[in-house]
Amino acid sequence: MNHAALPDLVLEPIVRAALMEDLGAYGDITTRTVIPAGTTYTAHLNAREDAVVSGMQVAALAFRLVDPSLQIKTHIPDGHRCARGDTLMEIVGDAAAILSGERVALNFVGRLSGIATQAAALVAETEGTKARITCTRKTTPGLRVVEKQAVLHGGGFNHRYSLSDAILIKDNHIAAAGGIRPVLEATKAHASHMMKVEIEVDRLDQLAEVLEVGGADVVLLDNMNPATLRTAVDMINGRLVAEASGNVTQETVAPIAATGVDYISSGALTHSYRTVDLGLDF
């Protein structure tokens, strides 16, 4: 799947921080010690298993920040599938610079491809339904923008990027405010007309109250089994966007999608993925 690349201006602080962490106070002392100055090489970033690729833009930026003169050619771009043995990227130039950027580039591509691959697996399970797979804010601190981009590369969709994107009333908000009616009445009184409102429920009687009071655009049906979800979708009858969450796995996602919900959110997309095995070969 193709998605517009993020501006390098957005990515650079993230990549620069990772490089500074890895290079430390004195840089790559191993490479400086054993690689003669001026040595040039061609390196290939290779896949060691099948995957959906993400992080190539980030990897290229990592190498360019170490040495802008490196020649970088991406063979398999973000959002495309690769097979074991495929070359994802070729880097030509100063060997010391390539070696100094290697680990940061591999860390990003391996992890982001893991997210994209897991997202693609969930999306495949929902084929034939209207349900869309979406991520959450359960992301690695500081890496949200690239992890959410990886979900897009896997064919999924994004939930909020931050607390300021939309109003999402969770169970703790309801408890602290005194109930569903008070939070929805407060939202109707104070929220901008441009702001979407979502509210979480985990029981059908709560859903009935949400429908009665009004003021929400989306309802988050949390930890409901498929039979309860079907009843909830019937109750909503198209009046609200229905999102299901809780215990979403590759085994459970198809039955959840079959209930007729519009979205299925999964925190596991960005907190329980498996890193894709990659290597940089000279």
Secondary structure, 3 states (H helix, E strand, C coil): CCCCCCCHHHHHHHHHHHHHHHHCCCCCHHHHHHCCCCCEEEEEEEECCCEECCCHHHHHHHHHHHCCCCEEEECCCCCCEECCCCEEEEEEEEHHHHHHHHHHHHHHHHHHHHHHHHHHHHHHHCCCCCCEEECCCCCCCCCHHHHHHHHHHCCCECCCCCCCCCEEECHHHHHHHCCHHHHHHHHHHHCCCCCCEEEEECCHHHHHHHHHHCCCCEEEEECCCHHHHHHHHHHHCCCCEEEEECCCCCCCHHHHHCCCCCEEECCHHHHCCCCCCEEEEC
